[in-house]
Amino acid sequence: MRYKIDNAIEVLKRTPIVLETLLSGLPDDWIHCNEGPDTWSPFQVVGHLIVNEETNFLVRAKMILSNQEPKLLSRISMTSHLDRFKSVPLVDQLILLKELRSQNIISLSSFSIVDTDFDRIAIHPEIGVVNLTNVLSAWVAHDFIHIGQITRVMAKQYKNEVGPFIKYLTRLN
């Protein structure tokens, strides 16, 4: 599927609602479960998404669309959320994610992006040249990947309890 900003926005605005519906009010056993050492719980994934709202996709899109030269994208911390949000209740994180995402969608919509803007580029510190389409498409894919991660982690909590149905639930392995 080719990137279309209106289609992307439809997904981006739903992610906080999906996570709120999925996670709100669940016992700690569900929100703090993980897949083992050095893996993230659903609780930690929400913190990661907040940090990305503040530092990643929209910030990078703004830089690409700016007149600033050179357009050098900064690294994103992949672990800063672990300490920052460890004592912040999930309900507060979900509210913050929803607020930040709403603001970011308003900002994105205000850019008045035209077709030629999608090919504008910047330099990523690890992967090199990226364009606006790459950044905005990655934002949507990132949401889907982390929603999938959360549901996978949660499903695996019943891996041993599904018994012989494991034959049909191959994603639990």
N, CA and C atoms as an extended XYZ file, in Angstrom:
519
Properties=species:S:1:pos:R:3:atomname:S:1:resname:S:1:resid:I:1 pbc="F F F"
N         0.854       -1.176        0.000 N   MET     1
C         0.000        0.000        0.000 CA  MET     1
C         0.899        1.238        0.000 C   MET     1
N         0.631        2.147       -0.884 N   ARG     2
C         1.390        3.399       -0.965 CA  ARG     2
C         0.929        4.336        0.144 C   ARG     2
N         1.863        5.104        0.689 N   TYR     3
C         1.570        6.015        1.789 CA  TYR     3
C         0.592        7.101        1.349 C   TYR     3
N        -0.432        7.302        2.156 N   LYS     4
C        -1.388        8.408        1.980 CA  LYS     4
C        -1.567        9.032        3.354 C   LYS     4
N        -1.326       10.316        3.462 N   ILE     5
C        -1.338       10.973        4.766 CA  ILE     5
C        -2.691       10.850        5.461 C   ILE     5
N        -3.787       10.946        4.714 N   ASP     6
C        -5.108       10.841        5.347 CA  ASP     6
C        -5.320        9.446        5.933 C   ASP     6
N        -4.874        8.414        5.222 N   ASN     7
C        -4.990        7.046        5.743 CA  ASN     7
C        -4.121        6.866        6.982 C   ASN     7
N        -2.936        7.444        6.943 N   ALA     8
C        -2.033        7.336        8.087 CA  ALA     8
C        -2.636        7.996        9.319 C   ALA     8
N        -3.191        9.168        9.143 N   ILE     9
C        -3.788        9.886       10.271 CA  ILE     9
C        -4.928        9.078       10.884 C   ILE     9
N        -5.691        8.383       10.064 N   GLU    10
C        -6.782        7.562       10.589 CA  GLU    10
C        -6.264        6.480       11.529 C   GLU    10
N        -5.116        5.918       11.232 N   VAL    11
C        -4.510        4.926       12.129 CA  VAL    11
C        -3.919        5.614       13.348 C   VAL    11
N        -3.131        6.669       13.120 N   LEU    12
C        -2.427        7.349       14.214 CA  LEU    12
C        -3.384        7.852       15.288 C   LEU    12
N        -4.542        8.343       14.888 N   LYS    13
C        -5.461        8.864       15.906 CA  LYS    13
C        -6.165        7.754       16.686 C   LYS    13
N        -6.149        6.534       16.173 N   ARG    14
C        -6.800        5.418       16.855 CA  ARG    14
C        -5.911        4.713       17.875 C   ARG    14
N        -4.610        4.773       17.690 N   THR    15
C        -3.701        4.009       18.564 CA  THR    15
C        -3.940        4.280       20.044 C   THR    15
N        -3.984        5.544       20.503 N   PRO    16
C        -4.224        5.753       21.942 CA  PRO    16
C        -5.558        5.178       22.413 C   PRO    16
N        -6.564        5.209       21.555 N   ILE    17
C        -7.880        4.668       21.922 CA  ILE    17
C        -7.807        3.152       22.035 C   ILE    17
N        -7.125        2.517       21.088 N   VAL    18
C        -6.949        1.061       21.121 CA  VAL    18
C        -6.243        0.655       22.418 C   VAL    18
N        -5.153        1.356       22.739 N   LEU    19
C        -4.394        1.006       23.941 CA  LEU    19
C        -5.189        1.277       25.212 C   LEU    19
N        -5.912        2.363       25.237 N   GLU    20
C        -6.738        2.669       26.406 CA  GLU    20
C        -7.797        1.582       26.596 C   GLU    20
N        -8.446        1.174       25.515 N   THR    21
C        -9.471        0.143       25.583 CA  THR    21
C        -8.876       -1.195       26.006 C   THR    21
N        -7.722       -1.527       25.469 N   LEU    22
C        -7.088       -2.803       25.757 CA  LEU    22
C        -6.546       -2.895       27.176 C   LEU    22
N        -5.953       -1.795       27.682 N   LEU    23
C        -5.181       -1.877       28.915 CA  LEU    23
C        -5.819       -1.257       30.156 C   LEU    23
N        -6.689       -0.302       29.988 N   SER    24
C        -7.244        0.402       31.154 CA  SER    24
C        -7.964       -0.543       32.094 C   SER    24
N        -7.646       -0.414       33.371 N   GLY    25
C        -8.338       -1.171       34.400 CA  GLY    25
C        -7.879       -2.607       34.568 C   GLY    25
N        -6.918       -3.041       33.768 N   LEU    26
C        -6.442       -4.422       33.924 CA  LEU    26
C        -5.566       -4.545       35.173 C   LEU    26
N        -5.553       -5.725       35.772 N   PRO    27
C        -4.672       -5.942       36.925 CA  PRO    27
C        -3.203       -5.853       36.512 C   PRO    27
N        -2.353       -5.590       37.488 N   ASP    28
C        -0.909       -5.473       37.239 CA  ASP    28
C        -0.331       -6.704       36.551 C   ASP    28
N        -0.889       -7.886       36.810 N   ASP    29
C        -0.385       -9.106       36.168 CA  ASP    29
C        -0.391       -8.972       34.644 C   ASP    29
N        -1.376       -8.282       34.117 N   TRP    30
C        -1.470       -8.100       32.670 CA  TRP    30
C        -0.560       -6.980       32.176 C   TRP    30
N        -0.543       -5.859       32.855 N   ILE    31
C         0.184       -4.711       32.299 CA  ILE    31
C         1.683       -4.758       32.569 C   ILE    31
N         2.112       -5.559       33.522 N   HIS    32
C         3.539       -5.649       33.840 CA  HIS    32
C         4.169       -6.972       33.393 C   HIS    32
N         3.428       -7.799       32.665 N   CYS    33
C         3.996       -9.051       32.177 CA  CYS    33
C         4.945       -8.758       31.019 C   CYS    33
N         5.890       -9.671       30.806 N   ASN    34
C         6.803       -9.525       29.678 CA  ASN    34
C         7.178      -10.908       29.162 C   ASN    34
N         8.126      -10.938       28.230 N   GLU    35
C         8.544      -12.205       27.632 CA  GLU    35
C         9.874      -12.702       28.190 C   GLU    35
N        10.326      -12.089       29.268 N   GLY    36
C        11.580      -12.497       29.881 CA  GLY    36
C        12.520      -11.314       30.038 C   GLY    36
N        13.752      -11.597       30.453 N   PRO    37
C        14.728      -10.518       30.679 CA  PRO    37
C        14.927       -9.660       29.424 C   PRO    37
N        15.100       -8.367       29.668 N   ASP    38
C        15.359       -7.408       28.590 CA  ASP    38
C        14.243       -7.316       27.558 C   ASP    38
N        13.017       -7.606       27.981 N   THR    39
C        11.852       -7.403       27.116 CA  THR    39
C        10.922       -6.422       27.817 C   THR    39
N        10.032       -5.828       27.059 N   TRP    40
C         9.154       -4.803       27.618 CA  TRP    40
C         7.768       -5.349       27.915 C   TRP    40
N         7.205       -4.817       28.976 N   SER    41
C         5.814       -5.102       29.335 CA  SER    41
C         4.910       -4.129       28.581 C   SER    41
N         3.601       -4.408       28.540 N   PRO    42
C         2.688       -3.428       27.949 CA  PRO    42
C         2.837       -2.043       28.596 C   PRO    42
N         3.021       -2.001       29.898 N   PHE    43
C         3.231       -0.755       30.639 CA  PHE    43
C         4.422        0.011       30.068 C   PHE    43
N         5.513       -0.696       29.840 N   GLN    44
C         6.729       -0.055       29.321 CA  GLN    44
C         6.581        0.369       27.872 C   GLN    44
N         5.830       -0.369       27.099 N   VAL    45
C         5.605        0.009       25.698 CA  VAL    45
C         4.860        1.343       25.627 C   VAL    45
N         3.899        1.542       26.493 N   VAL    46
C         3.169        2.817       26.488 CA  VAL    46
C         4.130        3.975       26.769 C   VAL    46
N         5.027        3.810       27.728 N   GLY    47
C         6.029        4.840       27.994 CA  GLY    47
C         6.906        5.108       26.782 C   GLY    47
N         7.293        4.049       26.096 N   HIS    48
C         8.096        4.173       24.874 CA  HIS    48
C         7.343        4.976       23.808 C   HIS    48
N         6.066        4.705       23.655 N   LEU    49
C         5.262        5.445       22.669 CA  LEU    49
C         5.183        6.928       23.024 C   LEU    49
N         5.108        7.247       24.311 N   ILE    50
C         5.081        8.650       24.739 CA  ILE    50
C         6.382        9.346       24.357 C   ILE    50
N         7.505        8.716       24.657 N   VAL    51
C         8.805        9.310       24.308 CA  VAL    51
C         8.890        9.542       22.800 C   VAL    51
N         8.368        8.614       22.027 N   ASN    52
C         8.385        8.785       20.577 CA  ASN    52
C         7.479        9.920       20.120 C   ASN    52
N         6.390       10.145       20.806 N   GLU    53
C         5.535       11.293       20.470 CA  GLU    53
C         6.285       12.599       20.707 C   GLU    53
N         7.125       12.609       21.706 N   GLU    54
C         7.859       13.826       22.062 CA  GLU    54
C         9.110       14.046       21.221 C   GLU    54
N         9.738       12.979       20.755 N   THR    55
C        11.087       13.128       20.189 CA  THR    55
C        11.281       12.542       18.801 C   THR    55
N        10.367       11.781       18.286 N   ASN    56
C        10.675       11.036       17.080 CA  ASN    56
C         9.965       11.548       15.837 C   ASN    56
N         8.887       10.959       15.467 N   PHE    57
C         8.330       11.089       14.131 CA  PHE    57
C         7.933       12.512       13.752 C   PHE    57
N         7.163       13.194       14.589 N   LEU    58
C         6.758       14.555       14.239 CA  LEU    58
C         7.956       15.495       14.235 C   LEU    58
N         8.853       15.333       15.187 N   VAL    59
C        10.057       16.169       15.244 CA  VAL    59
C        10.871       15.987       13.964 C   VAL    59
N        11.001       14.763       13.529 N   ARG    60
C        11.754       14.479       12.308 CA  ARG    60
C        11.043       15.026       11.077 C   ARG    60
N         9.726       14.894       11.041 N   ALA    61
C         8.973       15.443        9.909 CA  ALA    61
C         9.146       16.962        9.840 C   ALA    61
N         9.082       17.621       10.986 N   LYS    62
C         9.280       19.080       11.009 CA  LYS    62
C        10.654       19.453       10.472 C   LYS    62
N        11.672       18.703       10.876 N   MET    63
C        13.021       19.012       10.397 CA  MET    63
C        13.119       18.834        8.887 C   MET    63
N        12.573       17.751        8.380 N   ILE    64
C        12.616       17.507        6.938 CA  ILE    64
C        11.915       18.621        6.183 C   ILE    64
N        10.821       19.110        6.714 N   LEU    65
C        10.050       20.161        6.042 CA  LEU    65
C        10.624       21.560        6.265 C   LEU    65
N        11.568       21.691        7.175 N   SER    66
C        12.137       23.006        7.497 CA  SER    66
C        13.155       23.431        6.446 C   SER    66
N        13.608       24.672        6.586 N   ASN    67
C        14.666       25.188        5.719 CA  ASN    67
C        16.038       24.993        6.345 C   ASN    67
N        16.068       24.354        7.499 N   GLN    68
C        17.330       24.114        8.208 CA  GLN    68
C        18.251       23.227        7.370 C   GLN    68
N        19.511       23.578        7.346 N   GLU    69
C        20.530       22.755        6.687 CA  GLU    69
C        21.736       22.661        7.593 C   GLU    69
N        22.421       21.598        7.690 N   PRO    70
C        22.035       20.309        7.125 CA  PRO    70
C        20.905       19.695        7.951 C   PRO    70
N        20.190       18.820        7.349 N   LYS    71
C        19.078       18.148        8.020 CA  LYS    71
C        19.584       16.827        8.601 C   LYS    71
N        20.127       16.924        9.800 N   LEU    72
C        20.688       15.758       10.481 CA  LEU    72
C        19.757       15.348       11.613 C   LEU    72
N        19.179       14.180       11.510 N   LEU    73
C        18.268       13.688       12.536 CA  LEU    73
C        19.058       13.191       13.736 C   LEU    73
N        18.529       13.431       14.917 N   SER    74
C        19.222       12.976       16.128 CA  SER    74
C        18.794       11.551       16.476 C   SER    74
N        19.605       10.920       17.293 N   ARG    75
C        19.280        9.573       17.777 CA  ARG    75
C        18.105        9.660       18.741 C   ARG    75
N        17.353        8.586       18.823 N   ILE    76
C        16.218        8.492       19.735 CA  ILE    76
C        16.610        7.515       20.847 C   ILE    76
N        16.354        7.898       22.089 N   SER    77
C        16.633        6.986       23.204 CA  SER    77
C        15.607        5.865       23.204 C   SER    77
N        16.101        4.664       23.202 N   MET    78
C        15.216        3.499       23.218 CA  MET    78
C        14.956        2.991       24.637 C   MET    78
N        15.558        3.640       25.634 N   THR    79
C        15.369        3.153       26.998 CA  THR    79
C        15.008        4.241       28.006 C   THR    79
N        14.953        5.500       27.593 N   SER    80
C        14.693        6.572       28.558 CA  SER    80
C        13.344        6.410       29.254 C   SER    80
N        12.391        5.782       28.593 N   HIS    81
C        11.067        5.589       29.181 CA  HIS    81
C        11.096        4.653       30.386 C   HIS    81
N        12.075        3.775       30.435 N   LEU    82
C        12.101        2.767       31.502 CA  LEU    82
C        12.196        3.410       32.883 C   LEU    82
N        13.064        4.394       33.046 N   ASP    83
C        13.164        5.097       34.327 CA  ASP    83
C        12.119        6.197       34.448 C   ASP    83
N        11.906        6.914       33.375 N   ARG    84
C        11.014        8.079       33.424 CA  ARG    84
C         9.589        7.718       33.843 C   ARG    84
N         9.086        6.597       33.370 N   PHE    85
C         7.678        6.263       33.610 CA  PHE    85
C         7.461        5.121       34.596 C   PHE    85
N         8.527        4.606       35.217 N   LYS    86
C         8.357        3.416       36.061 CA  LYS    86
C         7.412        3.643       37.237 C   LYS    86
N         7.274        4.889       37.697 N   SER    87
C         6.375        5.172       38.825 CA  SER    87
C         5.124        5.935       38.401 C   SER    87
N         4.933        6.105       37.106 N   VAL    88
C         3.764        6.835       36.605 CA  VAL    88
C         2.656        5.828       36.323 C   VAL    88
N         1.508        5.978       36.962 N   PRO    89
C         0.422        5.026       36.734 CA  PRO    89
C         0.056        4.925       35.248 C   PRO    89
N        -0.315        3.739       34.834 N   LEU    90
C        -0.665        3.509       33.436 CA  LEU    90
C        -1.769        4.451       32.968 C   LEU    90
N        -2.753        4.676       33.792 N   VAL    91
C        -3.857        5.551       33.381 CA  VAL    91
C        -3.335        6.943       33.031 C   VAL    91
N        -2.362        7.443       33.783 N   ASP    92
C        -1.777        8.751       33.490 CA  ASP    92
C        -0.957        8.719       32.205 C   ASP    92
N        -0.264        7.617       31.982 N   GLN    93
C         0.495        7.485       30.735 CA  GLN    93
C        -0.439        7.454       29.531 C   GLN    93
N        -1.542        6.738       29.638 N   LEU    94
C        -2.491        6.661       28.527 CA  LEU    94
C        -3.109        8.024       28.234 C   LEU    94
N        -3.384        8.801       29.269 N   ILE    95
C        -3.916       10.160       29.076 CA  ILE    95
C        -2.880       11.024       28.371 C   ILE    95
N        -1.635       10.956       28.825 N   LEU    96
C        -0.568       11.744       28.209 CA  LEU    96
C        -0.361       11.334       26.751 C   LEU    96
N        -0.360       10.045       26.478 N   LEU    97
C        -0.206        9.582       25.102 CA  LEU    97
C        -1.328       10.127       24.223 C   LEU    97
N        -2.543       10.068       24.719 N   LYS    98
C        -3.682       10.563       23.943 CA  LYS    98
C        -3.556       12.062       23.674 C   LYS    98
N        -3.139       12.832       24.685 N   GLU    99
C        -2.979       14.282       24.509 CA  GLU    99
C        -1.864       14.609       23.514 C   GLU    99
N        -0.722       13.961       23.676 N   LEU   100
C         0.405       14.217       22.777 CA  LEU   100
C         0.074       13.814       21.348 C   LEU   100
N        -0.559       12.682       21.182 N   ARG   101
C        -0.902       12.219       19.833 CA  ARG   101
C        -1.897       13.178       19.179 C   ARG   101
N        -2.859       13.636       19.939 N   SER   102
C        -3.825       14.595       19.401 CA  SER   102
C        -3.131       15.872       18.940 C   SER   102
N        -2.233       16.392       19.766 N   GLN   103
C        -1.473       17.594       19.398 CA  GLN   103
C        -0.617       17.345       18.167 C   GLN   103
N         0.004       16.177       18.100 N   ASN   104
C         0.871       15.873       16.967 CA  ASN   104
C         0.089       15.712       15.667 C   ASN   104
N        -1.095       15.156       15.747 N   ILE   105
C        -1.923       15.031       14.550 CA  ILE   105
C        -2.379       16.409       14.080 C   ILE   105
N        -2.724       17.275       15.019 N   ILE   106
C        -3.083       18.656       14.656 CA  ILE   106
C        -1.894       19.332       13.970 C   ILE   106
N        -0.713       19.166       14.543 N   SER   107
C         0.492       19.755       13.932 CA  SER   107
C         0.737       19.181       12.547 C   SER   107
N         0.689       17.869       12.427 N   LEU   108
C         0.921       17.221       11.140 CA  LEU   108
C        -0.074       17.727       10.102 C   LEU   108
N        -1.326       17.847       10.489 N   SER   109
C        -2.360       18.321        9.566 CA  SER   109
C        -2.149       19.772        9.164 C   SER   109
N        -1.484       20.547       10.005 N   SER   110
C        -1.279       21.975        9.717 CA  SER   110
C        -0.101       22.235        8.778 C   SER   110
N         0.691       21.212        8.482 N   PHE   111
C         1.877       21.410        7.658 CA  PHE   111
C         1.565       21.718        6.194 C   PHE   111
N         0.360       21.477        5.745 N   SER   112
C        -0.009       21.701        4.340 CA  SER   112
C         0.979       21.014        3.401 C   SER   112
N         1.172       19.748        3.624 N   ILE   113
C         2.120       18.955        2.853 CA  ILE   113
C         1.589       18.764        1.428 C   ILE   113
N         2.468       19.001        0.471 N   VAL   114
C         2.142       18.755       -0.941 CA  VAL   114
C         2.947       17.547       -1.409 C   VAL   114
N         2.563       16.988       -2.554 N   ASP   115
C         3.187       15.748       -3.037 CA  ASP   115
C         4.709       15.811       -3.099 C   ASP   115
N         5.264       16.919       -3.515 N   THR   116
C         6.727       17.013       -3.636 CA  THR   116
C         7.418       16.984       -2.276 C   THR   116
N         6.711       17.325       -1.213 N   ASP   117
C         7.306       17.297        0.131 CA  ASP   117
C         7.668       15.883        0.568 C   ASP   117
N         6.941       14.889        0.091 N   PHE   118
C         7.176       13.514        0.531 CA  PHE   118
C         8.559       13.006        0.141 C   PHE   118
N         9.167       13.629       -0.859 N   ASP   119
C        10.509       13.227       -1.300 CA  ASP   119
C        11.619       14.032       -0.637 C   ASP   119
N        11.270       14.995        0.191 N   ARG   120
C        12.301       15.785        0.879 CA  ARG   120
C        13.037       14.882        1.861 C   ARG   120
N        14.328       15.137        2.051 N   ILE   121
C        15.167       14.194        2.783 CA  ILE   121
C        15.885       14.813        3.980 C   ILE   121
N        16.386       13.912        4.809 N   ALA   122
C        17.276       14.238        5.922 CA  ALA   122
C        18.226       13.052        6.077 C   ALA   122
N        19.218       13.228        6.937 N   ILE   123
C        20.182       12.165        7.184 CA  ILE   123
C        19.941       11.582        8.577 C   ILE   123
N        19.657       10.293        8.619 N   HIS   124
C        19.500        9.561        9.869 CA  HIS   124
C        20.883        9.099       10.311 C   HIS   124
N        21.198        9.178       11.624 N   PRO   125
C        22.556        8.869       12.075 CA  PRO   125
C        23.011        7.428       11.850 C   PRO   125
N        22.086        6.509       11.674 N   GLU   126
C        22.464        5.109       11.494 CA  GLU   126
C        22.169        4.571       10.101 C   GLU   126
N        21.066        4.995        9.500 N   ILE   127
C        20.661        4.387        8.226 CA  ILE   127
C        20.846        5.299        7.022 C   ILE   127
N        21.256        6.525        7.263 N   GLY   128
C        21.548        7.422        6.137 CA  GLY   128
C        20.341        8.214        5.672 C   GLY   128
N        20.213        8.361        4.365 N   VAL   129
C        19.190        9.217        3.768 CA  VAL   129
C        17.803        8.614        3.966 C   VAL   129
N        16.899        9.426        4.494 N   VAL   130
C        15.484        9.061        4.624 CA  VAL   130
C        14.650       10.224        4.112 C   VAL   130
N        13.467        9.925        3.630 N   ASN   131
C        12.586       11.007        3.179 CA  ASN   131
C        11.355       11.101        4.067 C   ASN   131
N        10.544       12.098        3.804 N   LEU   132
C         9.359       12.331        4.631 CA  LEU   132
C         8.419       11.131        4.604 C   LEU   132
N         8.258       10.519        3.447 N   THR   133
C         7.406        9.328        3.363 CA  THR   133
C         7.924        8.232        4.286 C   THR   133
N         9.239        8.030        4.303 N   ASN   134
C         9.827        7.007        5.179 CA  ASN   134
C         9.482        7.269        6.640 C   ASN   134
N         9.656        8.520        7.070 N   VAL   135
C         9.421        8.884        8.471 CA  VAL   135
C         7.955        8.705        8.845 C   VAL   135
N         7.070        9.222        8.008 N   LEU   136
C         5.646        9.156        8.336 CA  LEU   136
C         5.103        7.726        8.236 C   LEU   136
N         5.613        6.951        7.294 N   SER   137
C         5.206        5.544        7.189 CA  SER   137
C         5.714        4.746        8.389 C   SER   137
N         6.927        5.055        8.824 N   ALA   138
C         7.489        4.371        9.995 CA  ALA   138
C         6.664        4.648       11.242 C   ALA   138
N         6.099        5.850       11.348 N   TRP   139
C         5.260        6.208       12.494 CA  TRP   139
C         4.065        5.255       12.588 C   TRP   139
N         3.398        5.035       11.470 N   VAL   140
C         2.236        4.141       11.441 CA  VAL   140
C         2.664        2.700       11.723 C   VAL   140
N         3.712        2.247       11.036 N   ALA   141
C         4.190        0.875       11.235 CA  ALA   141
C         4.620        0.656       12.689 C   ALA   141
N         5.275        1.662       13.277 N   HIS   142
C         5.715        1.603       14.672 CA  HIS   142
C         4.520        1.365       15.600 C   HIS   142
N         3.432        2.081       15.366 N   ASP   143
C         2.219        1.874       16.169 CA  ASP   143
C         1.735        0.434       16.055 C   ASP   143
N         1.591       -0.046       14.818 N   PHE   144
C         1.098       -1.410       14.627 CA  PHE   144
C         2.019       -2.441       15.274 C   PHE   144
N         3.318       -2.252       15.127 N   ILE   145
C         4.278       -3.203       15.697 CA  ILE   145
C         4.144       -3.258       17.216 C   ILE   145
N         3.985       -2.100       17.854 N   HIS   146
C         3.892       -2.110       19.314 CA  HIS   146
C         2.528       -2.582       19.818 C   HIS   146
N         1.479       -2.346       19.073 N   ILE   147
C         0.184       -2.938       19.444 CA  ILE   147
C         0.302       -4.463       19.356 C   ILE   147
N         0.925       -4.946       18.295 N   GLY   148
C         1.157       -6.387       18.148 CA  GLY   148
C         2.032       -6.941       19.257 C   GLY   148
N         3.051       -6.190       19.630 N   GLN   149
C         3.942       -6.617       20.719 CA  GLN   149
C         3.156       -6.754       22.021 C   GLN   149
N         2.343       -5.772       22.320 N   ILE   150
C         1.557       -5.810       23.560 CA  ILE   150
C         0.645       -7.032       23.580 C   ILE   150
N        -0.079       -7.263       22.500 N   THR   151
C        -1.010       -8.396       22.491 CA  THR   151
C        -0.270       -9.726       22.493 C   THR   151
N         0.899       -9.792       21.856 N   ARG   152
C         1.701      -11.023       21.871 CA  ARG   152
C         2.181      -11.335       23.286 C   ARG   152
N         2.716      -10.315       23.964 N   VAL   153
C         3.206      -10.496       25.335 CA  VAL   153
C         2.071      -10.966       26.236 C   VAL   153
N         0.913      -10.353       26.081 N   MET   154
C        -0.221      -10.729       26.921 CA  MET   154
C        -0.690      -12.149       26.611 C   MET   154
N        -0.757      -12.494       25.333 N   ALA   155
C        -1.197      -13.846       24.946 CA  ALA   155
C        -0.264      -14.905       25.515 C   ALA   155
N         1.027      -14.615       25.523 N   LYS   156
C         2.000      -15.606       25.995 CA  LYS   156
C         1.869      -15.899       27.489 C   LYS   156
N         1.130      -15.089       28.203 N   GLN   157
C         0.946      -15.359       29.629 CA  GLN   157
C         0.133      -16.627       29.859 C   GLN   157
N        -0.615      -17.048       28.848 N   TYR   158
C        -1.399      -18.274       28.958 CA  TYR   158
C        -0.831      -19.412       28.114 C   TYR   158
N         0.425      -19.277       27.716 N   LYS   159
C         1.056      -20.288       26.865 CA  LYS   159
C         0.937      -21.689       27.469 C   LYS   159
N         1.238      -21.828       28.737 N   ASN   160
C         1.195      -23.149       29.370 CA  ASN   160
C        -0.230      -23.613       29.631 C   ASN   160
N        -1.148      -22.683       29.794 N   GLU   161
C        -2.515      -23.038       30.144 CA  GLU   161
C        -3.357      -23.459       28.938 C   GLU   161
N        -2.927      -23.156       27.726 N   VAL   162
C        -3.742      -23.518       26.558 CA  VAL   162
C        -3.664      -25.003       26.247 C   VAL   162
N        -2.709      -25.675       26.885 N   GLY   163
C        -2.603      -27.123       26.708 CA  GLY   163
C        -2.439      -27.530       25.259 C   GLY   163
N        -3.204      -28.529       24.813 N   PRO   164
C        -3.028      -29.050       23.455 CA  PRO   164
C        -3.417      -28.048       22.361 C   PRO   164
N        -4.113      -26.979       22.719 N   PHE   165
C        -4.453      -25.963       21.711 CA  PHE   165
C        -3.223      -25.219       21.201 C   PHE   165
N        -2.074      -25.445       21.838 N   ILE   166
C        -0.825      -24.837       21.382 CA  ILE   166
C        -0.565      -25.187       19.912 C   ILE   166
N        -1.089      -26.350       19.498 N   LYS   167
C        -0.946      -26.783       18.100 CA  LYS   167
C        -1.504      -25.732       17.146 C   LYS   167
N        -2.560      -25.046       17.546 N   TYR   168
C        -3.211      -24.059       16.688 CA  TYR   168
C        -2.789      -22.635       16.999 C   TYR   168
N        -2.128      -22.457       18.109 N   LEU   169
C        -1.724      -21.119       18.555 CA  LEU   169
C        -0.215      -20.975       18.436 C   LEU   169
N         0.283      -21.136       17.243 N   THR   170
C         1.719      -21.210       16.997 CA  THR   170
C         2.463      -19.933       17.380 C   THR   170
N         1.800      -18.809       17.417 N   ARG   171
C         2.468      -17.550       17.792 CA  ARG   171
C         2.884      -17.535       19.270 C   ARG   171
N         2.371      -18.459       20.047 N   LEU   172
C         2.750      -18.525       21.453 CA  LEU   172
C         4.139      -19.132       21.630 C   LEU   172
N         4.657      -19.768       20.615 N   ASN   173
C         5.999      -20.381       20.715 CA  ASN   173
C         7.086      -19.401       20.321 C   ASN   173
